[in-house]
């Protein structure tokens, strides 16, 4: 049986148990931020013994700059389920450290397919034909994810992994509920599938309820279905080369997309990113799909963004961010997975339970 999570300590003013404060806690799935644009998390809360607060830019850790101020934990792939463009990071020493080499799972294997490649335009057309009737107006999502975090101490880097699972409900009137389950940092990535077995009462679920207008979402409303409008909506004025991709991964953590919305997202990915068909693969839940990849240098090193999509419906099955080079400080064996998300379920229900 998996142990209860031992997650980074968070001050009481932005604890998951304080919904009224949560809308100020915006976390990024990429960790690519600059000190200039990032306020400290919980600026009003005093630092507790053994903890430090700081802004962090992934380029700092990629560049292997050493520090004499003790151990600093920097996020590699995000420390929360909700994401946004800029964030302050709570820096904290964690137990059960292990090397990045040991912590990083293998990327999803992609098999080059024979014949004509599948295109995102093809998938957009398929999504438009998906007329599955909605069971209600409440978006219901189950997402499993894995994120790598690294710490710098006197120039040395150690890393821990955070497997987690979120089930969420989000109503059309803005009310929401989330239930989060987390593994201990030193658990193996494979354990998450045992951990989230609904018949196995493991871990310590944390439930949060949000009145209308308080859910800390990256996107307040539903996505536009006009691709021209949607492209800017997803990028959020960012000039990063992966801005639209980051926007899509954020959106998939928050919304059950209709067929029209999914078609628009796929159309934007086709026209506003360098995603190309790479072949076929099977996600970590055992579901087959077609893979699209795009290289990026937005994080300060070299990385590869991957989407796995169901060719029969155009539904997103999984996404990954993989480091492919340019990060000697992390002592990774390339290619190394920095984060993955498995979109287990995305449907609608009649009401928040």
HURA-V575168 format. One line per field, one symbol per residue. psi: psi as a letter, one per 30 degrees, with the letter a starting at -180 (. if undefined). A space follows every 50 residues. Layout:
psi = ???
This chain:
psi = kllkkilkkklffgkfgiefffffikkkffgilleegjlkkhffkkklkg llkllkkffeeefhklkggakkkkkegkglfklaekkkkkkkkkahklle effklklkkkkkklaklkleeeeeeeeffjhkkkfagkkjkkkklkkkkl kkjhfkklllljklkkklkjlfgfllkkjkkkllfglleffeeeegjffj ilajkjkkkklkffkilekealklfjeeeeeeeefhgkglfgeeeeeeee efffkjkleeeeeeeeeeeefglgklkfallklfggkkakkklkllgfgf aklkkkkkkjfffgkkelllkkkglgifffhljkkkkellkjiekjalle lk.
